[in-house]
């Protein structure tokens, strides 16, 4: 059952929460719920340390939580897990297969995202192949992926002009630097560390969410299309 009766791309905006490698499911659920209470608009389940059984358990529990908050749950890299639990979509990294094949397997009703790092060409290809959104990054130095190549913030403006799907920013984003990325043209901010390492997850999530209400992140002369 879909979270909302609107195009998948229309669901991609605001704070996009990505889970950490947390094997304590009860703690993970409590942390994600606090972020949802703070205004997170999407959740991606990503636990590179989890085995098959734990991933199944955690993603199913997160899906129930996200349903209660009417927020989509995206699964990182795993189409089978997404389809198995009935999650809302999949996010693909560089080595996780092509968007065209993923779209064919997922069907039209699921959200499909693709990491494009610093490449507008990859983003154009992902859009052509059926992606609902693309992610660019790392925008800033990242604790989660310290070796990740950087993506220039100017890329978001270029992508706004070239694409018709939302643009997600990822990598080292904090409440202190997030306005730079929003002003550059990002529709959503994918965040791990700044939320989950915060002593007050709800408050930090709210700070991110408020930035989208306070910041005019689309140039009025070049409106974004979703």
Z-matrix of the N, CA and C atoms (Angstrom, degrees):
N
C 1 1.475
C 2 1.523 1 109.16
N 3 1.313 2 116.96 1 129.15
C 4 1.449 3 121.14 2 -178.16
C 5 1.511 4 111.15 3 -71.83
N 6 1.342 5 115.88 4 149.83
C 7 1.453 6 121.81 5 179.99
C 8 1.509 7 111.06 6 -69.70
N 9 1.322 8 118.14 7 -39.98
C 10 1.465 9 120.86 8 -176.14
C 11 1.514 10 109.44 9 -145.74
N 12 1.310 11 115.92 10 147.72
C 13 1.454 12 120.52 11 179.39
C 14 1.522 13 109.55 12 -87.22
N 15 1.315 14 116.74 13 74.78
C 16 1.447 15 122.44 14 177.69
C 17 1.519 16 107.41 15 -154.92
N 18 1.341 17 118.67 16 163.35
C 19 1.452 18 119.75 17 179.21
C 20 1.523 19 111.20 18 -56.55
N 21 1.338 20 116.46 19 146.02
C 22 1.458 21 120.47 20 -177.55
C 23 1.518 22 111.74 21 -55.33
N 24 1.335 23 117.10 22 -40.42
C 25 1.456 24 120.04 23 -178.56
C 26 1.527 25 111.80 24 -62.10
N 27 1.328 26 116.36 25 -28.99
C 28 1.456 27 119.63 26 -179.97
C 29 1.505 28 113.99 27 -70.35
N 30 1.337 29 116.70 28 -12.13
C 31 1.456 30 120.68 29 178.32
C 32 1.526 31 112.30 30 -86.52
N 33 1.327 32 117.11 31 -9.40
C 34 1.466 33 121.08 32 -172.75
C 35 1.517 34 109.85 33 -98.46
N 36 1.325 35 115.60 34 93.64
C 37 1.456 36 121.28 35 177.92
C 38 1.524 37 108.62 36 -163.61
N 39 1.332 38 115.84 37 158.51
C 40 1.460 39 120.23 38 176.62
C 41 1.520 40 112.85 39 78.13
N 42 1.333 41 115.42 40 -150.77
C 43 1.461 42 121.38 41 -177.73
C 44 1.529 43 110.17 42 -79.49
N 45 1.322 44 115.47 43 120.64
C 46 1.461 45 123.99 44 -179.42
C 47 1.525 46 106.52 45 -108.66
N 48 1.313 47 116.28 46 103.39
C 49 1.461 48 122.21 47 -174.37
C 50 1.521 49 110.77 48 -83.31
N 51 1.332 50 116.86 49 131.03
C 52 1.463 51 122.14 50 174.63
C 53 1.518 52 108.23 51 -116.85
N 54 1.321 53 117.09 52 128.77
C 55 1.456 54 120.27 53 -174.74
C 56 1.527 55 111.64 54 -75.77
N 57 1.321 56 116.92 55 151.56
C 58 1.464 57 121.66 56 177.60
C 59 1.535 58 110.69 57 -87.88
N 60 1.320 59 116.22 58 179.20
C 61 1.468 60 121.39 59 175.45
C 62 1.529 61 108.35 60 -78.06
N 63 1.318 62 115.76 61 79.23
C 64 1.456 63 122.67 62 -176.14
C 65 1.528 64 108.76 63 -116.37
N 66 1.323 65 117.06 64 114.77
C 67 1.456 66 121.10 65 -177.70
C 68 1.521 67 113.82 66 -90.53
N 69 1.315 68 117.54 67 -8.93
C 70 1.458 69 122.04 68 175.41
C 71 1.532 70 107.34 69 -86.01
N 72 1.325 71 115.54 70 100.44
C 73 1.463 72 119.86 71 -172.79
C 74 1.515 73 112.22 72 -64.81
N 75 1.318 74 117.57 73 -39.77
C 76 1.468 75 120.48 74 179.79
C 77 1.524 76 110.57 75 -62.14
N 78 1.333 77 116.54 76 -42.60
C 79 1.461 78 120.35 77 178.61
C 80 1.522 79 110.36 78 -66.18
N 81 1.325 80 117.00 79 -43.20
C 82 1.459 81 120.92 80 179.21
C 83 1.524 82 111.04 81 -58.02
N 84 1.317 83 116.85 82 -45.87
C 85 1.459 84 120.81 83 -179.34
C 86 1.520 85 111.29 84 -63.36
N 87 1.325 86 116.57 85 -40.63
C 88 1.466 87 120.04 86 179.41
C 89 1.522 88 110.54 87 -65.14
N 90 1.331 89 117.02 88 -40.54
C 91 1.457 90 120.71 89 179.58
C 92 1.528 91 111.29 90 -66.71
N 93 1.321 92 117.08 91 -44.97
C 94 1.464 93 120.31 92 -179.61
C 95 1.525 94 110.42 93 -65.21
N 96 1.320 95 117.06 94 -39.46
C 97 1.465 96 118.53 95 179.22
C 98 1.524 97 111.07 96 -63.81
N 99 1.329 98 117.13 97 -38.44
C 100 1.463 99 119.98 98 177.11
C 101 1.530 100 110.22 99 -61.98
N 102 1.338 101 116.53 100 -40.74
C 103 1.470 102 119.82 101 178.78
C 104 1.524 103 111.20 102 -66.75
N 105 1.321 104 116.99 103 -39.01
C 106 1.461 105 120.40 104 177.05
C 107 1.521 106 110.73 105 -64.63
N 108 1.313 107 116.45 106 -39.82
C 109 1.465 108 120.06 107 176.11
C 110 1.525 109 111.03 108 -62.20
N 111 1.341 110 116.00 109 -29.23
C 112 1.453 111 120.88 110 178.81
C 113 1.517 112 114.15 111 -83.02
N 114 1.328 113 117.32 112 -5.52
C 115 1.458 114 119.50 113 174.57
C 116 1.513 115 116.69 114 115.22
N 117 1.340 116 118.85 115 8.02
C 118 1.472 117 119.94 116 177.09
C 119 1.518 118 109.85 117 -57.09
N 120 1.333 119 117.06 118 136.64
C 121 1.465 120 122.20 119 -173.32
C 122 1.531 121 114.16 120 -102.88
N 123 1.322 122 116.97 121 -20.39
C 124 1.460 123 122.55 122 175.30
C 125 1.517 124 108.34 123 -143.76
N 126 1.335 125 115.81 124 154.46
C 127 1.465 126 121.31 125 175.03
C 128 1.522 127 107.87 126 -129.82
N 129 1.332 128 115.27 127 133.52
C 130 1.464 129 120.73 128 172.73
C 131 1.518 130 108.58 129 -113.61
N 132 1.335 131 115.74 130 124.68
C 133 1.466 132 119.60 131 175.32
C 134 1.519 133 108.57 132 -84.03
N 135 1.332 134 114.83 133 116.49
C 136 1.458 135 122.03 134 179.79
C 137 1.521 136 107.76 135 -140.92
N 138 1.326 137 116.76 136 106.77
C 139 1.464 138 121.36 137 177.63
C 140 1.513 139 107.60 138 -136.71
N 141 1.326 140 116.19 139 95.54
C 142 1.455 141 121.55 140 -175.99
C 143 1.525 142 111.85 141 -71.54
N 144 1.340 143 117.65 142 -13.81
C 145 1.459 144 121.07 143 -179.56
C 146 1.520 145 112.58 144 -93.22
N 147 1.315 146 117.96 145 -7.09
C 148 1.462 147 121.63 146 -174.52
C 149 1.528 148 111.28 147 -85.25
N 150 1.332 149 115.54 148 138.46
C 151 1.445 150 120.81 149 170.67
C 152 1.522 151 110.26 150 -80.49
N 153 1.317 152 115.25 151 -178.35
C 154 1.466 153 120.60 152 -174.92
C 155 1.521 154 112.49 153 -60.20
N 156 1.330 155 116.94 154 -45.53
C 157 1.465 156 120.68 155 -176.66
C 158 1.517 157 110.82 156 -66.31
N 159 1.336 158 117.38 157 -46.99
C 160 1.461 159 120.58 158 -179.30
C 161 1.526 160 110.65 159 -64.50
N 162 1.327 161 117.29 160 -41.27
C 163 1.465 162 120.09 161 178.80
C 164 1.524 163 111.12 162 -60.60
N 165 1.316 164 116.51 163 -40.94
C 166 1.461 165 120.83 164 177.63
C 167 1.527 166 110.81 165 -62.78
N 168 1.326 167 116.39 166 -45.81
C 169 1.457 168 121.23 167 -178.46
C 170 1.526 169 111.26 168 -64.97
N 171 1.319 170 116.01 169 -48.20
C 172 1.461 171 119.81 170 -176.54
C 173 1.524 172 111.70 171 -67.05
N 174 1.310 173 117.00 172 -44.53
C 175 1.472 174 119.21 173 -177.95
C 176 1.520 175 110.95 174 -65.84
N 177 1.331 176 118.03 175 -38.20
C 178 1.460 177 120.56 176 178.55
C 179 1.526 178 110.81 177 -65.55
N 180 1.336 179 116.43 178 -40.83
C 181 1.461 180 119.94 179 178.40
C 182 1.531 181 111.17 180 -67.02
N 183 1.320 182 116.26 181 -39.08
C 184 1.462 183 119.80 182 177.42
C 185 1.517 184 111.67 183 -66.73
N 186 1.319 185 116.77 184 -36.52
C 187 1.460 186 119.69 185 179.09
C 188 1.529 187 110.52 186 -62.35
N 189 1.326 188 116.61 187 -42.86
C 190 1.467 189 119.65 188 177.85
C 191 1.525 190 110.75 189 -61.89
N 192 1.330 191 116.42 190 -41.03
C 193 1.464 192 120.99 191 178.47
C 194 1.524 193 110.69 192 -64.58
N 195 1.317 194 116.85 193 -45.56
C 196 1.464 195 120.67 194 -179.67
C 197 1.521 196 111.42 195 -64.72
N 198 1.313 197 117.39 196 -36.32
C 199 1.457 198 120.15 197 176.87
C 200 1.529 199 110.94 198 -60.45
N 201 1.318 200 116.09 199 -40.87
C 202 1.475 201 119.31 200 -179.64
C 203 1.522 202 111.35 201 -64.00
N 204 1.331 203 116.05 202 -29.01
C 205 1.466 204 120.53 203 -179.58
C 206 1.527 205 112.32 204 -98.33
N 207 1.335 206 117.50 205 3.49
C 208 1.472 207 122.17 206 -179.33
C 209 1.526 208 111.56 207 55.35
N 210 1.336 209 116.08 208 44.91
C 211 1.460 210 123.51 209 -179.17
C 212 1.528 211 108.53 210 -123.47
N 213 1.336 212 119.02 211 136.71
C 214 1.466 213 120.63 212 -179.75
C 215 1.525 214 112.38 213 -68.17
N 216 1.327 215 115.45 214 144.94
C 217 1.463 216 121.94 215 171.51
C 218 1.528 217 108.41 216 -110.05
N 219 1.328 218 115.46 217 121.81
C 220 1.456 219 123.43 218 177.80
C 221 1.526 220 108.24 219 -104.90
N 222 1.316 221 117.20 220 140.01
C 223 1.465 222 122.08 221 177.97
C 224 1.522 223 108.90 222 -102.96
N 225 1.305 224 116.49 223 131.78
C 226 1.456 225 121.53 224 179.18
C 227 1.525 226 110.36 225 -77.91
N 228 1.308 227 115.46 226 117.61
C 229 1.475 228 123.27 227 166.59
C 230 1.525 229 116.97 228 72.41
N 231 1.315 230 119.82 229 -10.73
C 232 1.466 231 120.93 230 -167.03
C 233 1.534 232 111.06 231 -118.68
N 234 1.321 233 116.80 232 94.20
C 235 1.457 234 121.12 233 -179.25
C 236 1.524 235 111.04 234 -66.19
N 237 1.327 236 117.13 235 -39.90
C 238 1.461 237 120.41 236 -179.16
C 239 1.525 238 111.11 237 -61.90
N 240 1.313 239 116.71 238 -42.18
C 241 1.467 240 120.17 239 179.06
C 242 1.517 241 110.19 240 -65.43
N 243 1.313 242 117.01 241 -42.19
C 244 1.461 243 121.32 242 178.20
C 245 1.521 244 111.05 243 -57.82
N 246 1.324 245 116.60 244 -50.73
C 247 1.452 246 120.59 245 -178.38
C 248 1.524 247 111.55 246 -68.53
N 249 1.330 248 115.70 247 -34.29
C 250 1.454 249 120.11 248 -177.62
C 251 1.515 250 113.93 249 -65.37
N 252 1.335 251 116.97 250 -37.91
C 253 1.466 252 119.45 251 -178.41
C 254 1.528 253 111.95 252 -100.15
N 255 1.327 254 116.67 253 -7.08
C 256 1.461 255 119.47 254 -178.36
C 257 1.503 256 113.80 255 77.65
N 258 1.345 257 117.12 256 33.08
C 259 1.462 258 121.34 257 177.55
C 260 1.524 259 109.95 258 -69.73
N 261 1.324 260 115.96 259 174.62
C 262 1.465 261 121.15 260 -170.37
C 263 1.517 262 114.41 261 -90.28
N 264 1.335 263 117.69 262 -10.11
C 265 1.448 264 118.04 263 179.07
C 266 1.513 265 112.58 264 171.51
N 267 1.334 266 114.69 265 -174.18
C 268 1.457 267 123.23 266 -175.66
C 269 1.520 268 109.12 267 -137.08
N 270 1.338 269 115.04 268 144.42
C 271 1.460 270 120.33 269 171.23
C 272 1.515 271 108.71 270 -113.74
N 273 1.334 272 116.81 271 130.37
C 274 1.452 273 122.88 272 -178.00
C 275 1.519 274 111.64 273 -106.09
N 276 1.331 275 115.82 274 134.33
C 277 1.449 276 121.50 275 170.82
C 278 1.516 277 110.29 276 -90.13
N 279 1.330 278 115.38 277 -171.72
C 280 1.472 279 119.92 278 -174.15
C 281 1.520 280 112.45 279 -64.82
N 282 1.328 281 117.49 280 -32.22
C 283 1.467 282 120.73 281 -174.26
C 284 1.523 283 112.50 282 -107.93
N 285 1.316 284 117.17 283 21.00
C 286 1.468 285 120.53 284 -173.19
C 287 1.518 286 113.45 285 -106.57
N 288 1.318 287 117.74 286 22.91
C 289 1.453 288 120.16 287 179.46
C 290 1.516 289 111.36 288 95.33
N 291 1.323 290 115.63 289 169.90
C 292 1.457 291 119.60 290 -176.22
C 293 1.520 292 110.89 291 -93.02
N 294 1.304 293 114.75 292 154.28
C 295 1.460 294 120.72 293 -176.88
C 296 1.523 295 111.59 294 -64.61
N 297 1.323 296 117.44 295 -33.96
C 298 1.461 297 119.50 296 -178.65
C 299 1.528 298 110.90 297 -62.27
N 300 1.329 299 116.75 298 -45.13
C 301 1.464 300 120.31 299 179.21
C 302 1.525 301 110.82 300 -66.45
N 303 1.335 302 116.07 301 -40.50
C 304 1.460 303 119.67 302 179.24
C 305 1.515 304 110.90 303 -63.53
N 306 1.320 305 117.46 304 -42.01
C 307 1.458 306 120.50 305 179.03
C 308 1.524 307 110.89 306 -62.59
N 309 1.309 308 116.32 307 -39.85
C 310 1.456 309 120.19 308 179.14
C 311 1.520 310 111.12 309 -61.81
N 312 1.312 311 116.90 310 -40.32
C 313 1.462 312 120.98 311 -178.65
C 314 1.526 313 112.00 312 -76.21
N 315 1.316 314 116.74 313 -36.28
C 316 1.462 315 120.66 314 -176.66
C 317 1.525 316 112.41 315 -78.43
N 318 1.324 317 116.77 316 -30.36
C 319 1.450 318 120.13 317 -172.49
C 320 1.514 319 111.02 318 83.38
N 321 1.310 320 115.54 319 -177.75
C 322 1.467 321 120.53 320 -172.84
C 323 1.520 322 113.40 321 -81.59
N 324 1.327 323 118.06 322 -15.71
C 325 1.459 324 119.54 323 -171.91
C 326 1.506 325 115.90 324 -89.52
N 327 1.325 326 118.54 325 -1.10
C 328 1.461 327 122.01 326 -177.98
C 329 1.532 328 111.14 327 -106.37
N 330 1.324 329 115.86 328 153.33
C 331 1.461 330 122.18 329 175.42
C 332 1.527 331 108.89 330 -81.62
N 333 1.311 332 116.86 331 133.63
C 334 1.460 333 121.72 332 177.51
C 335 1.521 334 109.35 333 -125.68
N 336 1.331 335 115.69 334 122.37
C 337 1.458 336 121.25 335 177.27
C 338 1.511 337 111.05 336 -117.74
N 339 1.323 338 116.80 337 156.42
C 340 1.463 339 121.48 338 -178.09
C 341 1.523 340 110.58 339 -140.74
N 342 1.320 341 115.88 340 133.23
C 343 1.460 342 121.19 341 173.83
C 344 1.515 343 109.10 342 -77.30
N 345 1.325 344 116.27 343 128.07
C 346 1.468 345 121.01 344 -179.03
C 347 1.527 346 111.66 345 -120.74
N 348 1.329 347 116.71 346 1.75
C 349 1.450 348 123.18 347 174.40
C 350 1.521 349 110.61 348 54.99
N 351 1.337 350 119.12 349 -112.82
C 352 1.456 351 119.82 350 179.30
C 353 1.509 352 112.90 351 -113.70
N 354 1.325 353 117.14 352 24.61
C 355 1.461 354 120.55 353 -171.01
C 356 1.524 355 112.35 354 -114.41
N 357 1.309 356 116.79 355 115.20
C 358 1.457 357 121.09 356 173.78
C 359 1.527 358 110.30 357 -69.84
N 360 1.332 359 117.68 358 -33.43
C 361 1.461 360 120.55 359 178.19
C 362 1.520 361 111.16 360 -61.51
N 363 1.341 362 116.80 361 -42.05
C 364 1.462 363 119.93 362 177.47
C 365 1.524 364 110.49 363 -62.94
N 366 1.315 365 115.88 364 -38.17
C 367 1.463 366 120.06 365 -179.79
C 368 1.524 367 111.15 366 -65.92
N 369 1.321 368 116.62 367 -42.75
C 370 1.459 369 120.18 368 178.19
C 371 1.526 370 111.03 369 -62.49
N 372 1.326 371 115.62 370 -39.61
C 373 1.464 372 119.29 371 178.54
C 374 1.519 373 111.04 372 -67.29
N 375 1.334 374 116.38 373 -41.68
C 376 1.464 375 120.38 374 179.31
C 377 1.524 376 110.75 375 -62.13
N 378 1.328 377 116.83 376 -42.81
C 379 1.456 378 120.34 377 177.21
C 380 1.526 379 110.45 378 -60.97
N 381 1.318 380 116.48 379 -45.47
C 382 1.464 381 121.19 380 179.44
C 383 1.528 382 111.46 381 -59.80
N 384 1.342 383 116.23 382 -34.59
C 385 1.460 384 121.33 383 -176.12
C 386 1.528 385 113.56 384 -86.53
N 387 1.339 386 116.81 385 0.31
C 388 1.455 387 118.46 386 173.68
C 389 1.507 388 117.02 387 111.84
N 390 1.327 389 118.45 388 8.86
C 391 1.463 390 119.98 389 178.28
C 392 1.525 391 110.11 390 -68.88
N 393 1.329 392 115.84 391 145.38
C 394 1.468 393 122.07 392 177.37
C 395 1.515 394 112.01 393 -91.28
N 396 1.332 395 117.46 394 -20.53
C 397 1.460 396 121.62 395 175.14
C 398 1.512 397 108.46 396 -157.30
N 399 1.325 398 116.08 397 160.83
C 400 1.466 399 121.99 398 175.47
C 401 1.517 400 108.81 399 -125.53
N 402 1.332 401 115.42 400 151.84
C 403 1.463 402 121.43 401 179.06
C 404 1.521 403 109.74 402 -118.40
N 405 1.332 404 115.64 403 133.85
C 406 1.455 405 122.44 404 176.71
C 407 1.528 406 109.56 405 -115.85
N 408 1.321 407 116.55 406 141.27
C 409 1.444 408 120.97 407 177.21
C 410 1.525 409 110.10 408 165.36
N 411 1.325 410 115.92 409 172.51
C 412 1.458 411 128.05 410 12.43
C 413 1.534 412 110.84 411 -82.42
N 414 1.335 413 113.80 412 133.91
C 415 1.459 414 119.18 413 179.50
C 416 1.520 415 111.98 414 -76.43
N 417 1.336 416 115.67 415 -32.10
C 418 1.459 417 122.90 416 178.90
C 419 1.529 418 107.62 417 -139.86
N 420 1.329 419 118.93 418 167.35
C 421 1.468 420 119.88 419 176.35
C 422 1.526 421 111.10 420 -54.20
N 423 1.334 422 116.29 421 133.49
C 424 1.460 423 121.59 422 -172.82
C 425 1.519 424 111.34 423 -114.89
N 426 1.314 425 116.69 424 130.81
C 427 1.464 426 121.40 425 174.66
C 428 1.520 427 109.93 426 -70.86
N 429 1.321 428 117.92 427 -38.38
C 430 1.460 429 122.02 428 -178.90
C 431 1.519 430 111.19 429 -64.96
N 432 1.343 431 117.04 430 -43.09
C 433 1.465 432 121.73 431 178.60
C 434 1.526 433 108.56 432 -130.65
N 435 1.350 434 116.89 433 79.27
C 436 1.467 435 119.53 434 -174.53
C 437 1.522 436 114.28 435 -64.35
N 438 1.336 437 117.62 436 -22.22
C 439 1.459 438 120.49 437 -179.04
C 440 1.526 439 112.84 438 -93.95
N 441 1.312 440 116.77 439 3.03
C 442 1.468 441 119.71 440 -176.20
C 443 1.523 442 110.54 441 -64.61
N 444 1.334 443 117.75 442 136.30
C 445 1.471 444 120.00 443 176.27
C 446 1.516 445 110.68 444 -66.27
N 447 1.317 446 115.98 445 150.74
C 448 1.454 447 121.04 446 -177.95
C 449 1.528 448 110.78 447 -85.47
N 450 1.333 449 114.69 448 149.47
C 451 1.465 450 122.17 449 174.13
C 452 1.522 451 107.76 450 -115.49
N 453 1.309 452 117.22 451 127.69
C 454 1.463 453 121.05 452 -179.83
C 455 1.525 454 110.15 453 -66.22
N 456 1.330 455 116.12 454 140.26
C 457 1.459 456 119.55 455 179.62
C 458 1.527 457 112.19 456 -63.99
N 459 1.313 458 116.67 457 -25.10
C 460 1.471 459 120.04 458 178.16
C 461 1.524 460 111.77 459 -62.41
N 462 1.331 461 116.83 460 -19.95
C 463 1.458 462 121.30 461 179.87
C 464 1.531 463 111.55 462 -61.72
N 465 1.341 464 117.04 463 -31.41
C 466 1.459 465 119.83 464 -177.70
C 467 1.528 466 111.51 465 -67.35
N 468 1.313 467 116.50 466 -37.86
C 469 1.455 468 119.33 467 176.19
C 470 1.516 469 111.65 468 -67.08
N 471 1.333 470 116.33 469 -41.45
C 472 1.460 471 120.33 470 177.53
C 473 1.527 472 110.58 471 -62.11
N 474 1.327 473 115.93 472 -42.38
C 475 1.461 474 120.57 473 -179.09
C 476 1.523 475 111.64 474 -68.63
N 477 1.323 476 116.50 475 -33.66
C 478 1.466 477 120.12 476 178.04
C 479 1.519 478 110.49 477 -60.45
N 480 1.320 479 116.28 478 -38.40
C 481 1.460 480 120.50 479 -179.57
C 482 1.525 481 112.48 480 -76.53
N 483 1.346 482 116.20 481 -28.66
C 484 1.461 483 120.07 482 -171.99
C 485 1.530 484 114.07 483 -97.18
N 486 1.328 485 117.62 484 -21.86
C 487 1.459 486 121.46 485 -173.15
C 488 1.524 487 111.62 486 -112.48
N 489 1.313 488 115.17 487 160.94
C 490 1.467 489 120.56 488 174.33
C 491 1.525 490 111.02 489 -116.18
N 492 1.337 491 117.70 490 9.66
C 493 1.458 492 122.32 491 179.18
C 494 1.529 493 109.17 492 -117.62
N 495 1.332 494 117.81 493 158.82
C 496 1.465 495 120.82 494 -176.69
C 497 1.522 496 113.57 495 -63.46
N 498 1.332 497 113.97 496 156.53
C 499 1.446 498 123.45 497 -178.51
C 500 1.531 499 108.35 498 -117.74
N 501 1.322 500 116.00 499 122.86
C 502 1.467 501 122.52 500 -178.37
C 503 1.519 502 108.74 501 -107.07
N 504 1.316 503 116.51 502 134.41
C 505 1.461 504 122.03 503 177.28
C 506 1.520 505 109.67 504 -101.08
N 507 1.326 506 116.72 505 141.39
C 508 1.454 507 121.07 506 179.61
C 509 1.522 508 109.56 507 -144.81
N 510 1.330 509 115.67 508 154.12
C 511 1.451 510 120.52 509 173.04
C 512 1.505 511 114.34 510 106.88
N 513 1.330 512 116.88 511 100.00
C 514 1.452 513 121.59 512 174.00
C 515 1.513 514 115.47 513 68.30
N 516 1.312 515 117.63 514 22.15
C 517 1.465 516 120.76 515 -176.18
C 518 1.524 517 110.20 516 -83.18
N 519 1.318 518 116.14 517 131.06
C 520 1.463 519 123.62 518 -179.53
C 521 1.532 520 108.75 519 -128.49
N 522 1.330 521 117.34 520 167.60
C 523 1.467 522 118.16 521 175.22
C 524 1.528 523 113.01 522 -60.43
N 525 1.329 524 116.47 523 -24.03
C 526 1.463 525 120.41 524 -177.87
C 527 1.524 526 113.22 525 -79.14
N 528 1.335 527 117.75 526 -30.78
C 529 1.475 528 119.21 527 -178.63
C 530 1.524 529 113.36 528 -109.68
N 531 1.325 530 117.69 529 -3.35
C 532 1.465 531 120.95 530 -173.88
C 533 1.519 532 113.04 531 -61.69
N 534 1.330 533 117.17 532 -33.66
C 535 1.462 534 118.78 533 -178.11
C 536 1.525 535 111.67 534 -63.10
N 537 1.341 536 117.39 535 -29.05
C 538 1.466 537 119.75 536 177.50
C 539 1.530 538 110.86 537 -62.72
N 540 1.321 539 115.77 538 -39.97
C 541 1.459 540 120.43 539 -177.24
C 542 1.527 541 110.56 540 -75.21
N 543 1.324 542 116.92 541 -39.20
C 544 1.461 543 120.37 542 177.84
C 545 1.529 544 109.65 543 -63.64
N 546 1.312 545 116.49 544 -45.49
C 547 1.466 546 120.38 545 178.88
C 548 1.529 547 111.72 546 -63.37
N 549 1.334 548 116.51 547 -29.65
C 550 1.466 549 120.31 548 179.54
C 551 1.524 550 112.01 549 -72.15
N 552 1.354 551 117.22 550 -19.58
C 553 1.457 552 119.68 551 176.87
C 554 1.511 553 115.86 552 125.61
N 555 1.345 554 118.53 553 11.88
C 556 1.465 555 120.27 554 178.29
C 557 1.525 556 110.48 555 -76.11
N 558 1.319 557 116.10 556 138.24
C 559 1.458 558 121.76 557 177.32
C 560 1.521 559 111.98 558 -89.03
N 561 1.328 560 116.38 559 -25.08
C 562 1.463 561 121.17 560 -179.10
C 563 1.508 562 109.37 561 -146.21
N 564 1.335 563 116.02 562 154.59
C 565 1.453 564 122.73 563 178.67
C 566 1.516 565 108.80 564 -117.52
N 567 1.329 566 117.36 565 116.46
C 568 1.454 567 121.75 566 177.12
C 569 1.523 568 108.39 567 -89.63
N 570 1.322 569 115.64 568 121.79
C 571 1.468 570 120.43 569 -171.00
C 572 1.524 571 110.17 570 -133.79
N 573 1.322 572 115.59 571 137.62
C 574 1.465 573 122.06 572 172.77
C 575 1.526 574 109.08 573 -118.72
N 576 1.336 575 115.74 574 -75.78
C 577 1.450 576 121.68 575 -169.61
C 578 1.514 577 115.29 576 -59.88
N 579 1.332 578 117.43 577 -44.44
C 580 1.466 579 119.79 578 -175.35
C 581 1.516 580 112.00 579 -63.01
N 582 1.334 581 117.42 580 -26.50
C 583 1.461 582 120.88 581 177.08
C 584 1.522 583 110.80 582 -87.77
N 585 1.326 584 117.23 583 -54.02
C 586 1.457 585 119.99 584 -171.13
C 587 1.523 586 113.47 585 -74.50
N 588 1.324 587 118.70 586 -19.60
C 589 1.464 588 120.53 587 175.68
C 590 1.522 589 112.00 588 -91.55
N 591 1.326 590 116.58 589 -1.11
C 592 1.463 591 120.72 590 -178.08
C 593 1.521 592 111.31 591 -76.01
N 594 1.338 593 118.56 592 141.45
C 595 1.467 594 120.28 593 175.15
C 596 1.525 595 112.52 594 -69.47
N 597 1.338 596 117.34 595 -16.73
C 598 1.462 597 121.46 596 178.09
C 599 1.530 598 107.66 597 -135.92
N 600 1.318 599 116.35 598 88.53
C 601 1.456 600 121.94 599 -174.65
C 602 1.520 601 111.47 600 -62.75
N 603 1.307 602 116.96 601 -40.78
C 604 1.466 603 120.13 602 -179.56
C 605 1.524 604 110.89 603 -61.90
N 606 1.313 605 116.45 604 -45.39
C 607 1.461 606 120.66 605 -178.33
C 608 1.527 607 111.00 606 -66.77
N 609 1.316 608 117.22 607 -42.71
C 610 1.464 609 120.17 608 179.54
C 611 1.529 610 110.90 609 -63.89
N 612 1.321 611 116.80 610 -40.95
C 613 1.462 612 119.92 611 177.52
C 614 1.519 613 110.67 612 -63.58
N 615 1.310 614 115.82 613 -38.28
C 616 1.462 615 119.33 614 178.83
C 617 1.524 616 110.58 615 -65.67
N 618 1.322 617 117.41 616 -37.42
C 619 1.465 618 120.68 617 178.17
C 620 1.532 619 110.57 618 -61.98
N 621 1.330 620 116.37 619 -43.23
C 622 1.464 621 119.53 620 176.17
C 623 1.526 622 110.71 621 -61.67
N 624 1.321 623 115.70 622 -46.27
C 625 1.463 624 119.98 623 -175.97
C 626 1.517 625 111.64 624 -63.30
N 627 1.310 626 116.72 625 -38.60
C 628 1.466 627 120.69 626 -179.10
C 629 1.522 628 112.09 627 -64.99
N 630 1.335 629 116.54 628 -28.22
C 631 1.464 630 119.46 629 179.59
C 632 1.519 631 111.42 630 -60.55
N 633 1.320 632 116.94 631 -33.19
C 634 1.456 633 119.90 632 179.70
C 635 1.520 634 111.38 633 -74.23
N 636 1.306 635 117.16 634 -24.01
C 637 1.454 636 120.69 635 176.83
C 638 1.527 637 111.07 636 -83.20
N 639 1.340 638 116.13 637 -30.08
C 640 1.459 639 120.47 638 -173.99
C 641 1.513 640 113.47 639 -93.69
N 642 1.344 641 116.83 640 -21.62
C 643 1.466 642 120.60 641 -173.11
C 644 1.516 643 110.84 642 -106.80
N 645 1.312 644 116.37 643 127.52
C 646 1.471 645 120.31 644 173.37
C 647 1.509 646 107.04 645 -82.76
N 648 1.358 647 116.36 646 93.20
C 649 1.460 648 118.91 647 -170.61
C 650 1.513 649 113.74 648 -91.24
N 651 1.323 650 118.00 649 5.06
C 652 1.465 651 119.39 650 174.54
C 653 1.529 652 109.22 651 -116.67
N 654 1.286 653 115.84 652 126.89
C 655 1.454 654 121.74 653 174.53
C 656 1.529 655 108.18 654 -60.77
N 657 1.332 656 116.42 655 124.66
C 658 1.451 657 120.14 656 -175.60
C 659 1.520 658 112.89 657 -63.66
N 660 1.317 659 116.79 658 -21.49
C 661 1.462 660 119.85 659 178.89
C 662 1.515 661 111.96 660 -84.88
N 663 1.362 662 116.09 661 -12.87
C 664 1.455 663 120.59 662 -179.34
C 665 1.515 664 108.24 663 -136.82
N 666 1.323 665 118.52 664 71.99
C 667 1.468 666 119.88 665 -176.26
C 668 1.513 667 112.17 666 -63.86
N 669 1.339 668 113.82 667 143.41
C 670 1.480 669 118.12 668 177.74
C 671 1.499 670 109.45 669 -74.37
N 672 1.316 671 115.76 670 151.21
C 673 1.460 672 121.11 671 175.27
C 674 1.514 673 108.81 672 -116.00
N 675 1.327 674 115.56 673 132.49
C 676 1.458 675 120.51 674 -179.62
C 677 1.511 676 110.25 675 -119.99
